[in-house]
Amino acid sequence: MPPPALAQGSFIPSPPVNGFHLGPAFIHFYGLMYLVGIALAIYIMRRRVAAAGGDPALVYDVATWVVPAGIIGGRIYFDLTTPFDIMPKHVWWGPLAVWDGGLGIWGGVAAGALVGVWRVRRSGQNVGVFLDAAAPALLVAQAIGRIGNYFNQELFGKPSSLPWALEVTRAARLHAGMPAQYLKYSTFQPSFLYELIFDLALAAALVWLGHHAAIRPPGLFALYVAGYSGYRIFEETIRVDSSAYFLGLRLNFFVAIVVTLAGLAWFAVTQRRGRAAAKGAAALAIGGIIGLAAAGCGQAAHRAQAAARHPELTARQLRGPAGHARG
């Protein structure tokens, strides 16, 4: 186990601020990074759609529907699976406070993809081409969004003394609801940085495959679903922020397994059988997310009942081994 604190040595310092004032408004870096990521994703997707022979102008129309759908879907997933982490607490708008962090990636991708497919179908364009164009663009947006996690001091892993360990302030550690045994440590695995690097590497790999392999659409999007979810299996084993638990493990660990398998199945059928089978595999992925989210909600409801019966217990005691399920 690493030393309790790293006053000496190399580490990534905690951010001095999490935003800035622009007149009377306070701009959160978390939200700003998402806006930058969305803008880059639209730019990349337009270029890829045009290169594939599609209509790049349609990307703007799709984005006006997909972006809000993705934010709503991501927030719903977060609120349903980790209601104990909704901030600020005890106010009616707490479940809507996306500027405080808390967007579930699978809920965002599922909602955004469904709405995007609907808009592209209405236009008469090729859905598979648009999905494949979106795959690396989404990964770039996710990578930029992880910079926002740094400024929010969230999405970190177990205590670490590595030279690239992340310094997390005590206030942020308490806010994340991590297990008490970790509160004495000050530097942790920078999970957000690992994912940022992986997202960019996977985006580059998908672009390379698109140019050098005969992959039938939407095979690249299916590989995006499987590849990113496969990485999250690893990430969920090192994160100590707050999470719903299922069978003693983080809920998103099981979601990642289900979606990885569904993504691989989706890729296989898109390359072999065609559209009908691809739809079935996609439905399996979304169904798996919904089912496991429901299981997490059941555990959250159980904790709420326990809190009513035992008001002397703290939120951390009710939660068990935990710590902020963001992303």
C-alpha positions in Angstrom: 0.0 0.0 0.0 1.4 3.4 -0.9 2.3 6.0 1.8 -0.7 8.0 3.2 0.5 11.2 1.5 3.0 12.3 -1.1 4.3 15.7 0.0 7.5 14.9 -1.7 7.9 13.4 -5.2 6.2 13.7 -8.5 2.4 13.7 -9.0 -0.3 15.5 -11.0 -1.5 18.4 -8.8 -5.1 19.0 -8.1 -6.7 21.8 -10.1 -6.6 25.2 -8.3 -10.1 26.1 -9.6 -13.0 24.3 -11.4 -14.2 27.2 -13.5 -14.2 31.0 -14.0 -16.5 34.0 -13.9 -17.8 35.5 -17.1 -19.7 38.5 -15.9 -22.3 37.4 -13.5 -22.1 33.8 -14.7 -19.8 31.1 -13.4 -18.5 28.9 -16.2 -17.6 25.3 -15.1 -14.7 23.7 -16.9 -16.6 20.4 -16.7 -19.4 21.8 -18.9 -17.0 23.8 -21.1 -15.0 20.6 -21.9 -18.2 18.9 -23.0 -19.1 21.8 -25.3 -15.6 21.6 -26.8 -15.9 17.9 -27.2 -19.3 18.2 -28.9 -18.0 20.8 -31.3 -15.0 18.6 -32.3 -17.2 15.6 -32.7 -19.5 17.5 -35.1 -16.5 18.7 -37.1 -15.0 15.2 -37.3 -18.3 13.6 -38.2 -19.0 16.1 -41.0 -15.7 15.3 -42.6 -16.2 11.6 -42.3 -19.7 11.6 -43.6 -18.6 13.7 -46.6 -15.8 11.3 -47.3 -18.2 8.4 -47.2 -20.5 10.0 -49.8 -23.2 11.1 -47.3 -24.7 14.6 -46.8 -22.5 16.5 -44.2 -25.2 19.2 -43.8 -27.4 16.5 -42.2 -24.9 16.3 -39.3 -26.0 19.6 -37.9 -29.6 18.5 -37.9 -28.8 15.2 -36.3 -26.6 17.0 -33.7 -29.4 19.3 -32.6 -31.4 16.3 -31.6 -28.6 13.9 -30.5 -26.8 16.2 -28.1 -29.7 17.0 -25.9 -30.9 13.4 -26.1 -27.5 12.2 -25.0 -27.3 14.6 -22.1 -30.8 13.6 -21.0 -30.1 9.9 -21.4 -26.7 10.2 -19.6 -28.3 12.1 -16.7 -31.2 9.7 -16.4 -28.8 6.8 -16.2 -26.8 8.5 -13.5 -29.9 9.5 -11.5 -31.4 6.0 -11.7 -28.2 4.0 -10.9 -26.7 6.4 -8.3 -29.5 8.5 -6.7 -27.4 8.8 -3.5 -24.8 10.9 -5.5 -27.2 13.5 -6.8 -25.9 16.9 -6.0 -27.0 19.4 -4.6 -29.1 17.3 -2.3 -32.5 18.2 -1.0 -33.5 20.6 -3.8 -35.9 19.8 -6.6 -33.4 20.6 -9.3 -30.7 18.4 -7.9 -31.4 15.5 -10.4 -30.9 18.1 -13.3 -27.6 19.6 -12.1 -25.4 18.2 -14.9 -22.9 21.1 -14.3 -22.0 19.4 -11.0 -21.0 16.2 -12.9 -22.8 13.0 -13.3 -23.5 11.7 -16.8 -23.6 8.0 -17.4 -21.9 7.3 -20.7 -24.0 4.2 -21.6 -27.3 6.1 -21.1 -26.0 9.0 -23.2 -24.8 6.8 -26.0 -28.0 4.7 -26.0 -30.4 7.7 -26.1 -28.2 9.6 -28.6 -27.9 6.6 -30.9 -31.6 5.9 -30.9 -32.5 9.5 -31.6 -29.8 9.8 -34.2 -30.9 6.7 -36.1 -34.5 8.1 -36.1 -33.3 11.4 -37.7 -31.1 9.8 -40.3 -33.8 7.4 -41.3 -36.3 10.2 -41.8 -33.8 11.9 -44.1 -33.4 8.8 -46.2 -29.6 8.6 -45.6 -27.6 5.5 -44.8 -27.8 4.9 -41.1 -24.8 2.6 -41.0 -22.6 5.2 -42.7 -23.6 7.8 -40.1 -23.0 5.5 -37.2 -19.5 4.5 -38.5 -18.7 8.2 -39.0 -19.8 8.9 -35.4 -17.7 6.2 -33.7 -14.3 8.0 -33.6 -15.9 11.4 -33.3 -17.7 10.2 -30.1 -14.4 8.9 -28.7 -12.7 12.2 -29.2 -15.6 14.0 -27.5 -15.4 11.6 -24.6 -11.7 12.1 -24.3 -12.1 15.9 -24.1 -14.9 15.4 -21.6 -12.5 13.5 -19.3 -10.5 16.7 -18.9 -13.6 18.1 -17.2 -13.4 15.2 -14.7 -9.9 16.5 -13.8 -11.3 19.9 -12.9 -14.1 18.4 -10.9 -11.6 16.1 -9.1 -13.6 13.0 -9.9 -13.2 9.7 -11.7 -10.0 8.6 -9.9 -8.9 5.2 -8.9 -7.2 3.5 -5.9 -4.4 5.1 -3.9 -1.1 5.3 -5.8 2.4 6.5 -5.4 3.2 6.4 -9.2 4.8 9.5 -10.6 1.6 10.3 -12.6 -0.7 9.8 -9.6 -3.4 12.4 -9.1 -3.5 14.6 -6.1 -7.1 14.9 -4.7 -8.0 17.4 -2.1 -9.5 16.2 1.1 -12.7 18.1 0.4 -13.0 16.3 -3.0 -12.3 12.9 -1.3 -15.1 13.5 1.2 -17.4 14.7 -1.6 -16.7 11.6 -3.6 -17.9 9.4 -0.7 -14.9 7.1 -0.9 -14.4 4.4 1.7 -13.0 5.6 5.0 -9.8 3.6 4.7 -8.8 5.7 1.6 -9.4 9.1 3.2 -5.9 9.2 4.6 -4.3 9.0 1.2 -3.8 12.1 -1.0 -2.7 10.7 -4.4 -4.7 8.3 -6.6 -4.7 6.5 -9.9 -5.8 9.1 -12.6 -8.5 6.9 -14.1 -9.8 9.9 -16.2 -6.3 10.2 -17.8 -6.1 6.5 -18.6 -9.5 6.7 -20.3 -8.6 9.8 -22.2 -5.6 8.1 -23.6 -7.5 4.9 -24.4 -10.4 6.9 -26.1 -7.9 8.7 -28.5 -6.1 5.4 -29.2 -9.3 3.6 -30.0 -10.5 6.5 -32.2 -7.2 6.3 -34.2 -7.6 2.5 -34.5 -11.1 2.8 -35.8 -10.1 5.4 -38.4 -7.2 3.1 -39.5 -9.5 0.1 -39.8 -12.0 2.2 -41.8 -9.3 2.9 -44.4 -7.5 -0.5 -44.4 -10.2 -3.1 -43.8 -13.4 -3.9 -45.6 -15.7 -3.5 -42.7 -19.4 -3.3 -43.4 -21.4 -0.5 -41.8 -22.1 -0.1 -38.9 -19.3 -2.4 -38.0 -17.0 0.4 -36.8 -19.7 1.6 -34.4 -20.2 -1.9 -33.0 -16.4 -2.1 -32.4 -16.6 1.3 -30.7 -19.3 -0.1 -28.4 -17.4 -3.3 -27.7 -13.9 -1.6 -27.4 -14.9 1.2 -25.0 -17.0 -1.1 -22.9 -14.2 -3.6 -22.8 -11.9 -0.9 -21.4 -14.5 0.0 -18.8 -14.3 -3.6 -17.4 -10.7 -2.8 -16.4 -11.5 0.8 -15.2 -14.3 -0.4 -12.9 -11.8 -2.6 -11.0 -9.6 0.4 -10.0 -12.2 3.1 -9.3 -13.1 3.8 -5.7 -15.6 6.7 -6.2 -19.2 6.2 -5.3 -21.2 3.5 -7.1 -24.2 1.3 -6.9 -23.2 -2.3 -6.2 -24.5 -5.6 -7.6 -23.4 -9.0 -6.3 -20.7 -7.2 -4.3 -19.1 -5.5 -7.4 -19.7 -2.1 -9.0 -22.8 -2.1 -11.2 -21.0 -0.6 -14.1 -18.6 -3.6 -14.1 -21.5 -5.8 -15.1 -22.9 -3.3 -17.5 -19.5 -3.1 -19.2 -19.4 -6.9 -19.6 -22.9 -7.1 -21.1 -22.3 -4.3 -23.5 -18.9 -5.6 -24.6 -20.4 -9.0 -25.5 -23.4 -7.3 -27.2 -21.0 -5.0 -29.2 -19.0 -8.0 -30.4 -22.2 -9.9 -31.3 -23.4 -6.8 -33.1 -20.2 -6.6 -35.1 -20.3 -10.2 -36.0 -23.9 -10.1 -37.4 -23.3 -6.8 -39.3 -20.5 -8.5 -41.1 -22.4 -11.7 -41.8 -26.1 -11.5 -41.8 -27.3 -7.9 -42.4 -29.7 -5.4 -40.9 -32.2 -7.5 -39.0 -29.6 -9.4 -37.0 -27.7 -6.1 -36.3 -30.9 -4.6 -34.8 -31.3 -7.6 -32.5 -27.8 -7.3 -31.2 -28.2 -3.6 -30.6 -31.4 -4.3 -28.7 -29.5 -6.7 -26.5 -27.0 -4.0 -25.6 -29.6 -1.5 -24.7 -31.7 -4.1 -22.9 -28.7 -5.2 -20.8 -28.1 -1.6 -19.7 -31.7 -1.1 -18.7 -31.9 -4.4 -16.8 -28.7 -3.8 -14.8 -29.7 -0.2 -14.2 -33.0 -1.5 -12.7 -31.0 -3.9 -10.5 -29.0 -0.9 -9.3 -32.1 1.1 -8.6 -33.5 -1.8 -6.6 -30.4 -1.7 -4.4 -30.7 2.1 -4.1 -34.3 1.7 -3.0 -33.2 -0.8 -0.4 -30.7 1.7 0.9 -33.3 4.3 1.1 -35.6 2.0 3.2 -32.6 1.2 5.5 -31.9 4.9 6.0 -35.5 5.4 7.1 -35.3 2.6 9.6 -31.8 3.5 10.8 -31.3 7.3 10.6 -28.2 7.1 12.8 -26.3 5.4 9.9 -24.3 7.6 7.6 -24.7 7.5 3.8 -21.3 5.8 3.4 -22.3 3.1 6.0 -25.5 2.5 4.1 -23.7 2.3 0.8 -21.1 -0.2 1.8 -17.8 -0.3 0.0 -18.0 2.6 -2.3 -17.0 5.9 -3.1 -18.8 9.2 -7.6 -20.2 7.2 -10.4 -19.6 9.8 -13.1 -19.3 8.5 -16.7 
